Amino acid sequence: MECRRIVDKFAQVLKFEEEDHEGYADSNIPEMHADGASFAGENACPADNADYSNGNEHGNKEEDKYEEIIESVLNPEEPSAEEMEMDKMFANKKYPTMQEISEASTPTVGMEFDSKEDAFFFFVVYARRVGFAIKKDSSYESKKTNEISRQAFACNRCRDDTYIDSALRQRRTSRIVQTKCQVRMFVKEYRGKWSITNIRLEHNHNLAPSEWIVRFMKCHRSMSASDKTLIHILQETRVPPRNIMKIFRKTRGSFRAVPFDTKNLENELAKERKKIKNRDIEELLILFKEAREKMPGFTHSIDVDSDNRVKSLFWTDQIGKANYSKFGQFVSFDTTFSTNQYGMPFAPIIGVDNYGKTVVFGVGLLEDERADTFKWLFEEFLSAMDNKHPETIITDQDVAMGIAISKALPYTIHRFCNFHISKNLDDKLSLFFAVRGTLKEELRAVIRNSFTPEEFETEWHDLLQRHNALGEPHLHMIYEIRAQWVPAYFKESFFPFTSSTGRSESTNSLFKHYVKRKDSIGTFFKEYMIIQEKKQSDLDRLREKSELKESVNWGFNPLEREAMKIYTDPIYGKFADELRKGTAYNVEVVEEKRLYKVIRVTNYRNAEFPRSTYMVSISPDEDVYKCSCSKMARDGIQCCHVMRVATHIGLTELPVSFINPRWTTAAGIEVARLTERRTNTTSQNTHLAVRHAIEMSKISHILSTVCTDDRSYDLFAEGVAELKKAICKDAIECLQTKEKVTWKRKKVDDPVQQDTENMHHEDREDNNHGHNNEEIHPEEQNSSDEETKQDEHRPYKDPPQSGNPGFNLGCLDTKDQNAQTETR
């Protein structure tokens, strides 16, 4: 029986796994956090108290222990040569059914087989019924043909027991005790047939007490190609091994009917990891090439040092480019760790689409968080986006990011996350505020309620002087950088419904639900593609609601009816909400058709500002309406104060200035067109594996009923036999028909017909060529070809397993020593 090398450690893993993965396979990724924070304002950003000192947010020793145990389980010792030989011998044969095992006959001298493999399979099935495992033993090679003409198959306990227990062994092992068992079957080839010439069936050891235990022996374990394909699909979607076993139980009827167990699933995953070990960058380049073929607009960049060693990566696709072209006025940027095995900071560049949902413009995996690294990323991002600079960008209070943005994005308004500054203020000055009464609450009111820089500076100074807090160092420090975080300085800048990096942090959290700290970069890229596909699927649902359905109107205002037809459904909801809030105000005319004072007469929940008086001005051409709160400039929709004035003067049509095109349904047409053009990339193997699992489940359900009754079972067996004959007959007829058609085509010798066929073939080529020109712009095609050629001539090496500052991702040939820019 197979050596159980990892029993103790696997028991420890199960203890952790029950806590960490329970219900993981069918859990819903909290997309609402990624998008729900979009309209939450200043309090949208979650607390950020993670420890980044070692490239690990959690800083949890228990998790490190868990990772060590997992590593030891998923990377078991290499199997012996005998075990590998048994696997190789059995892999070419179909695993026997329980009926074949129960009806297996005893081998006798004189039995004949078509091949040596058939003889081995016969002995395997017999051994499976009796309760032992076999292996290939000695063989004899014919001197005339130089091919094996005699072969012996032996019990797997046929050798001397030479095991020596060593105190140096680091793992507990169970082993197969060798007893010099004499059980053997000898076969010989004669005139194309293999016959049994001698047989010994007397064992000198106990046989396995149950046929269910025998299934764990090396030569009796089996995992078909369909099983492996389905297992890989489930593993790629993060289904835990125990849940995978439940799925196979459903298809086979019981756990005992499954010819492998959870440990075999883990070993299969380890084999897949071993295949790509030391080939991570090579695998990633293959994935990049496939992405370029499927999506013409996909581009990537790789940063290298003077030794051609890879440091950082950036990529984007056609969906990200289309989104940026329409919605690239605002960008949110933040980094996080624990998304790949190299400890590379993950740096998504994200924005907001016309539905108010978070979209990914591009993705970076960086060497470190230095200013030069961020500058490289932003420059590559601009290069991919036709050098179009965003109007605004929001980040946390990071000095390196600030330096990089000032150099790479000099025309972009840079703002710090208000949430992080407020949180740091609370953390560092908790005792200071505790002895000063209402200073903390009054500071927040000054920050939120100031509409101009002058107003903020005056009230800030007066408040600190009143509370004797002018000398506090931290308050002085954040006051010095007030122009980078106080809302009053950004009233005329577009930061849609946010003053924090909550969208970035929600995106980081979303990715962490899909990737793990030990994942390769290739796996990370695959999960990125899955996330993009999921976001496009979610977009379809939003489009269906906005384009095919009508929302329920809040009232009967004609402005609301018109807005419903123009805006996407989520933005229309916000427009209607502002219209409803406008009923809490009265209007005083300061200058007829020019200036109005809007006064709040009724309090309501979630008021954006605590003040009660606002001024609304109208341009001389009566087209531009502007409020002192500047909501149209900040968020792209009119505020409740302007809505109240519009109602007061009897406005029945939306002025052009009321409509920001980026929030309209029409703004997403280009992105939607690209989405619909994408082809189904599901592989044929995946389709066959799922089909196989479904049909196995149906058959298992039928067998659970018919096997309890002899008559029903006989009818089922007869039906299966007849079905098999019908399928074979149909396959033969199809093959014969195909051969006849091929033969007739070869016999055709009509020049006119051949010329006609040639003309049709040329027409098809011309049509295909024209179609490709419509789908792929020539410049994009040339760029893609250049990228492919350069990648093929620049062999990458797998990155080192390191997370230390300044580490290198991988190594290239030294043909281009000065290459520190992108490789396309």
N, C-alpha and C positions, 0 to 999 in steps of 0.2 A: 504494500500500500504506500501511497505517496508520502514523502516526508512532510510532516506538518511543522514547517519551520517557524511559523509566526503566530502560534495559537495565543500565547500570553499577551503579546502586543496587540493582537486583533481584539482581544477582550477589552483592553484599555480604550481602543478606538471606538468601540461600540458605546462605551460610557459617554465619551465626548459627543459622538455622532447623534445620539438620542436627543441631546440638548441643542446642538447647532443646526441639525438638518431636518428636524421633525416637520413634515408637511411642506418641505421645500419644493418638491417637484411640482405641486399644483398650486403653489402660492402665487398671488398676483403681485407683480412688481408695482410698488406704490408710485405710479406715474403722476398721480395727483399732487404729490409733493414737488415733483419737478415743475409742474405747471401751475399747481394751486398757489404757489408762492408768488405768482406773477402779478397779482393785483393786491397783495397784502400790505404793500407800502413799507414803512420803515421797520416794522416788526416781522417782516417776512423771513429774514435770514435766521437760520438756526444758530444756537450757540456754538462757538468754535473754540473748544478748550482741549483740542487734541494735542498729543505730544508728538512733534515731528522730529525729535532729536535724533532718532535712529532710523528714520524713514518709515516708521510704523505709527499709524495714528493711534492704535489701541494701547500700545505700550503694555501689553498684557503678557505676563510670564506664562500663564496657563495656556494661552494661545500658542506661544512658542513651543511649549511642551507637546501640545496637540499636533503642531506641524511636524515635529521630530518623529512622533509616533506614526503619523500618516506617511512620512517619507520612508520609514523603515518597512512599512506594510506594502507600499506601492512599488518598492524596489527590492524584491526578494532576491535570494541567492540564485545564481545561474543554475538551471537544471543540469543533471548529469548527461553524459553522452548517450547512455542507455535510455534515459527518459526521452531525450530528444528523438532518438531513433524510433521509439515506440509511437511517439506522436506523429512522426513523419510517415510511418507505415500505416497508421490508422487513418490519417488525414485524408487519404485518397478514397476512402470507402464511406458509404453511407452508414450512419449509426443505426444499429439494428433496432427494430421495434420490440416492444415487450412481448408480442406474439411470437416473433422470430426467436427471441431468447428462450421463451418457455418451451418452444417446439424444437429447439436445437438438438440434433442427434449426436450420439457419441461417435468419435472418429474410429474408423476401423481400417485395417490394412487392405489396400486395393482401391479405395475411393479415389476418384479422379477429379481434377479441376482444370479449368481452362488456363489458369495462370498461377504463379507463385503467390500473388496478392490475394487471389480468391481462396487459396488454401489457408493463408494466414487469417483471412477474415472468418473463414469457417471455424478455425480453432479459437479465434477471439470470441465468437458467439457462444461456443461451447463453454469456454472458460468463464464467460460472464454468467452462464446459467449455474455452473457448478460452484463458483466462488473463488476464483483466483485470477491472477493477471499473467500474461505471457509477454515474451519479447523475442526478438530475432536473435538466434544463436549462431553457431558455426555454419559455414557454407563451403561448397567446393566448386571451383571454377574449371570448366572443361578446357583442356589444352588445345583441342581442335578449334573451338569457336571463341575461346577467351570470354565466355559468358558463364554465369552461374548455372550449374545443372543440378546441384543438390543443395538442399537447405534444411536446417533444423530450427524448430521453434521450441522454446523451453519456458518452463515456469520462471517467474521473475525472482525466485529464491534459489536459483541453481548454483550460485557461486559459494566460495568459502567466505566465512564471516571474518573480515579483516578489520573491523571497526575498532578504533582506539580512542577512548574517551580522553579528551584533552582539556585541561583547565583553561587553555587560552581561547577556547571557543566563546564567542560573545553572544551567540544565540542558542536558546534551547531548541533542540530538534527531536522529532520522532523519526524513526528510520525503519526501513524494511530489513528485518533480520534474515541474513542469508543462512540457509540450512543444507546446501548441496542437494537440493531436491532433484530427483532423477526424472521428473515428468518431462517428456519430450515427444515431438511429432516430427518424423523425418519424411521429406517429400523429395521426389526425383522427377526430372523432366525426361520424357521419352516421346518422340514424334509429336511434339507440340502440346502434349498433355502433361500435367503434373499429378503424380499419384503418390499415395501414402505407402511407404515401404516398411516402416516400423513405427510402433506407437507404445509409449509407456505412460500410464495414467495413475500410478500409485504415488501419492504425496507422503512426505515425512514431516508434515507440519499441519496445523489446523487450517481448515478453509474458512473463508469469511462466513460468519453465521447468518447473514442476511443478504439477499440479492441487492438490497438498497445500499448496503455498505460497499459492495463491489463496484458500484458506479463511480466511486471516487478513485479507483485505481487508474493508473496512467493510461493504459491502453483502452479503457472503457469510457473515459471521458470524451465528450464530443461537443463541438460548437460549430454548427454549419455556417456556411457563408451568409445565409439569410439571418441567422442568429447574430453573427458578428456585426453585420450591417445595422441591424436594429439596435444592438447594444451600443454601437458607436453613436448612433443618432441620439439615443437616450442619454448617454454620457455627455455628449456635447451640449445638451440642453440642461445639464446639471441635475439629472434625476439621480438620487442616491442609490447605491447598489441594492439595498433591501427593497426599494420600490421597483427597481428593474426586475428583481426576482418575483415580485408580486404580479407583474405584467406577464412574465413567462408562466407563472402558475396558472393564470387565467387562460393562457393559450394551450397549456398542456394538461390541465385538470387538477394537478397537485404538485407540491414542491418535489416530491420524490420522483415524479415523472420527468423532471428537468435534469438533463445530463450534465449539469454543472452547478456550482454554488456561488455564493457571494465572493468567496476568495478568488474563484476563477475570473469573475468580473473585474476585480481589482487587478489581477495579473494581466488581463487583456488591456486594461488602461495603461498599465506599466509598459507593456510592449509597444503601445502606440507612442508613449512618451519617449521610449528608447529610440524609436525610429527617427524622431526629429531631434534627438539629443545632439548637440554640437552642430546643428543645421538650422538654428532658429532664423537667422537672417536669410539664409537660402530659402527657407520655406516662406518667409515674409515676402521676398521678391517674387516668388511664384504667385502668391496671392495678389500682389500688386499687379502683376501682368494679367492675371485673370480678371481683376477688377477693371483694368483699362479696356479689355476686350468686351466686357459686358456693359460698361458705362464709359462712353467716349470722353466725357469730361473729367474723368478721374485723373488726378495728378498727385505726385508725392515728391518730397525732397529729403535728402539725407545730408547731414552735416558731418564732416570728417576733419581730423586734425592733420598735422604735417606728416604723420606717418601713415596716412590713409586709414586711420582707425575711426570707425563709426562712433559718433557721439550722440546725435539727436535725430529725431524723425518728425516729419510733418506730412499729413495727407488731407485731401479733401476730395469730394466727388461732385458730380453734376448737380445733384440735389442741393448740396451746400452752396455751390456757386449760384444756382438760380435763386435760392433763398436770399443770399447776400445781395444779389443785384436788385431785389425788390425790397428787402427789409434790413439792409445793412447800415441804416443810419445809427443804430445803437448796438453796442457790443458789450458783453459782460465777460470777464476773464478772471479765472482763479485756477490754482493748482492743487493737486492732492497726491497722496502716496498710496501704497498697498494695492496697486492694480496690476502689477507684473512682477516676475521673479527677479528682476534686476534692480528694483527699487527706483526706477525712473519716474520722476514726477509726471503725472498726467495733466495735460494742459488743454482742455477744450475751449475753443472760441465759439461763443454761442450768442444768439440773438432772440428776437421775438417776431413771430409771423403775424399774418393778418387776423388770425383767430386768438391772438394773445398767448399762444403756446410757445414753449421753448423749442428752438431749432438749433442744430449744430452746424456751424459754418465750416469748421475745420478742427483737426485734432493734432496735438503735439505730444510726443514722448521725449522728454528732455534729459540731458546729461545732469544738469543741476539747476539751481535757481539764481544764477548770477545774471547780471545785467546784459552781458554779451550774449548769453544763451537766449534770453527773452527777446533781445533785439533781432537775433537770427530768425526766431520764430515769426515775429511780426513782419519782417521783410519777406520771408517766404510766403506768408499769408497774403500780403499785398500783391506779390508777384502772381500768385494763383488767381487773384481777384481783379486782374487788369489794373492794378495800382489805384484802385478806388479806396480812399480813406474813409473810415467811419466818422460820423459827426461827433459821437460821444462814446466814451468807454468808462466802465466802472470796475474798480479792482479793490482789493483790501489795501491796508496801509503798508505796502511793501516798497522799500526804497529801491531795490533792484528793478522792480516793475516800472516804477516811476521814471528812472533813468532811461530804461529801454523805450518807453512810450514817448518820452520827450525827443528821442533821437529818431526812432522809426516812424512815429505818428505825430509829427510836429503840428499838423493842422487839426488834430482831434482834441476835443475837450475831455480832460481826464478828471475823474471824480473818485474820491475814496468812499468806501462802504460806510454809510452812516451808522449802521447797526454795530459794526465792530468797534468803532470809536466810542459809541455810547456804552457798549459792554465793558471795554477796557476802562472807561471812566468809572463805572460802577465798581469794578474789581479793585482798582488801585486806590480809590478815594472813599471806600465804604465807611471807614472810621471818620474821615474828614466830614462827610455828609451827615453822619449820625449825630454830630454835636452842633449842627448848624440848621436844625429845624427843617424848613421847606426849601432849602437852597437847591436840592436835587430836582424837585418837581418844577420849581421856577425856571431852572436852567433849561429843562426840556421844553417848557412852554415858550421860552425866548427863541430856542432853536427852531421850533416848528412854526411859530406864529409870525416870524419876521419875514416881510415881503421884499425888503431891499437890504443891501449890505450896510448902508448907513443906519438903518433902523436896528439891525442886529448888533452892530458895534456899540451903539449908544446904550441899548438896553442891557447888553452883556456887561459893560463897564459899570453901569449904575447898580446892577444886581450884585456883582462881586464886591463893590464898595459898600453896599448896604449890609452885606453879611461878613465884611472884613476878610475877604478871600482873595484879594488882589495879588498876594505874594505866593500863592500856591504854585509850585513848579509845573505840575502836569497840566493844570488849567491854562497856564501861560503857554505851554508847548502846543496844545491843540488850538489855542487862539491864534498862534503864529501861522498855522497852516489852515486857517478857517476858510480860505478861498478854495480849498480842495475838498471840503466835505459839508459845509453849512448849506442847507437848501436855498437860502436867500441868494446865494451866488450862482445858482443854476436855474432860476425861474424861467429864463428864456432858452434853456437847453433841453433837448429831447431825451428824457430818461423815462420811458413809458411805464407808468404805474409802479415805479420802484425807486428806492434810494439805497439799496443794498445789493450784495452779490448773492442773494438767495437763490437766484436762478442757476448760477454756476455751481453752488454747493449742492443744490438738488440734482443737477446733472451728474456731478461727481458721485453722489449717493446712488443714483440710478445705475451708473456703470459698475459700481461695486456689488450690485446685486447680480450682475452678469459675469464678472470676472473675479478671480481670486489672486491672492498675493503670490502664489507659486505658478501662475500661468505664464506661458511663453508669450512673446510679442505676437507671434502668429495667431495664437488663440485669442489674444486681446483684439486683434484686427477682425477676426471672424465675429466676435461678439459685437464689435462696433457696427458691422454690416447688419447684424440681426436687430440692433437697436434702431438703426436708420429705417429698416423695413417696418419695424413695429410703429415707429412714428408716422410713417406714410400710411400705414393701415388705420391708425387713429385719425389721421387727416381725412381719410375717406368718410369716416363716420361724421366728422364735423361738416364736411362738404355736403353730405346728404341732408343734414339738418338745416343748413343755411340755404342750399340751392333748391331743394325739393319740398321743403316744409315752410309754413308760415308760423311765426311766433304769435302768441296771444298779446294783443295790444294792451298797454296799461290804461290808456284813455282814448280820447277821440281827437287828439291834437293832430292836424295834418302833417306837422313836422315829424311826428313819430311814425306815421304811416310811410312817409318818404324815406326816413332813416332805415326802416325795416327792409326796404327793397335794396338799399345801397350797401349797408354794412353787413359784415358777417354776423352770425347769430350771437356770439359772445360779446362783441363790441356793441351791437344793437342793444343788448341787455344793459350795458353800462350807460349808453345814451338814454335809454328809458329811465334808468335809475336817477340820472341827473335831472331829467325832466320832472320826475316825481319829487325830488328834493327841492326843486324850485318852488313848490307850493308852500314851503315854510318861510318864504320871503315876501316882503312888500317892496314896491318900487317908488322912489321919489325922483321927480324930474329936476335935474340941475340945469340942463340946457336941452331944450326940445330937439329930439333926433340926433343929439350929439353926446350928451353925458347924463348918466343916471346913477343914483345911489340905491344900492340894494341892501335892505335891512332885514335881518332874521327876526321873525316874530314868534317862531315856534322851534323848540329844540328837537333834534332827531338823532338817532344813533349813527355812529361812525362818521361824524362830521369831519371833513378833511382838515379844517382849521377851527380853532376855538373862537376866533374873533367873529363879530356879528355884523360888521359893515364892510361893504365892498363897492368899488367904483367900476362901472362898465362904460366904455367909450365906444362910439361908432364913427367910422371914417366918413369924410365928406361925401364919398360916393355911395354910402350906406351899404357897403359890402363887407367890410372888416369890422368884427366885433371883438373887443379886447377887454378882459377883466383884470383887475389888480392881482388876482390869484394866479394868473398866467397858466391856467390848466391846458389851454389849447396848445401852447408852446411846449409844455412839459410832457403831456400825455397824448396829444393829438386828437382830443375830442373836446367839445365845448363844456364849460362848467354849468352848474345849476343856476348861477347868478346870471349868466348870459341867456340861458333858457328862460328865466323869469322875465327878463327885459324883452326877449323876442315875443313872448306871450302877451306882455303888456302892450306892445305896439302893434299887435295883430299880425305878426309874420306868418304866412301860410306856405312858403316855399323855403327850402334850405338854401342859403347863400353858398356860393362856391367856397368861401373861406371857412364854412362849417365842416367841410368834408376833407379829411386827410386820406389821400388815395391808398396809403399803405394798409388801412383798416377795411377796405372794401372787399367784397367777394371777388371782383374782377382782378384784384392784385395777385391772387394765387393761381391764375389760369396757366401761366407758364410752368410753374412748379407741378401743377396737376397734369399737364400734358406730358412732361418728362416722366412722371410717375406711371402714367398709363402705358407709356411706350416701353417700359422695362419688361423684359421677357421673364417667363417662369424659369428659374434656375435650379429647380429641384432635380436632383440626379435620378437616373433610372434605377440605380441600386436602392436609393431611399424608397422609391415608389414600390419596388418589388418586395422590399423588406416589410413595409407596412401591410401590403396586400397579403403576404405570407402569414403575418401575425394574425390578421383578421380572420383568414380562412381557417387557420389552426384553432382559433377560439371557437368557431362554429362547429368544427369537427369534434373538438373536445366536449362541447355541450351535448352533441348527439351521442357520442360514445358513453357519456356518463349515464345515459338512459338505456341504450340498447345492450350494453354489456351485462346488465343484470338479468337479461332474459336470453336463453339460448336461441330461440327462434328469431328474435329480433336481431341478435348478433349475426346469425347465419345469413339473414336477408341483407344486412349491412355489408358483410364481407362479399357476398355475391354481387351486390351493387357496385362496390368498389372495383371488383375484378372486371365487370362489364364496362365500367367507366374508363378504366385503364386501357382496355382493348379499343374502345371507341376513340380515345385520344390518340393512341398510336396509329390507328387506321387513318384518322384525319390528317395526322402529321405526314404520313407516307403519301397520301393523295396530294396534299399541297406541294410536297417536294417533287413528285412526278409531274404535276402540272407546271411547276416552275421550270423544270428541265425541258419539257416540251416547248414551252414558249421561248426559252433560250435557244434551243436547237433551230426553231423556225426562223428566229431573227438572224441566226448565222447563215441560213440558206437564202435569205433575201438578196437578190442581186439586181435590183432595179435602180439604174443610175438616177432616174427622175425622183424616185422616192428617197434615195440617199441624199440628193441635193436638197430636197424639201426638209428632211430631218436636220441637215446641217444648218439651213436657214433658221429653222425653229430654235436650234441650239444657240446660234449667234444672237437671236432676238432675246432669248432668256438671259444670256450673258449681259447684253446691253441693258436690259431691265434691271438686273441685279446691280449693275454698276451705277445706274441712275439712282436706285433706291439707297445705296450706300452713301452717295453724295448728299442725299437729302438728310440722312440720319447723322452723318459725321462731317463736320466742317473740314476742308482740306488741311487747314493749319493745325487743327486738333489731331488729325490723322498723322501728319508729319511729325508733330511733337511726340505723339504716342510711339511711333516707330523709332524715333531717336532715343526715347527713354528705354525701349526694349533692347536696342543694340548696345547702349552703354551699360545697362544692367548685365547683359550676357557677357560682356568683356570685363566685368569688375567682380570677380569671385569674392564673396563675403565669407567670413568665418563667424562661428557662433559666439555671441557675447559672453564675457566671463560672468560667473555667478557672484556679483559684488554689488553692494549698495553704497560704497564709500564715496565721499565727495571726490570729484575729479576722475572717476573711473571711466574706462573706455568701453563702448558698446560692442565693438567687433573689430575685425581687421580686414583690410583690403590688400590687394597686391600693391607694390610700391611703384606702379607705373605713373601715378599722378601724385607727387609728393606735396604739391601746393593746393590740392583740392580741399577747400573748406566751405564750399558752397554746395548747392543741390546737385544731385545726380538724377537726371531725368531719363 
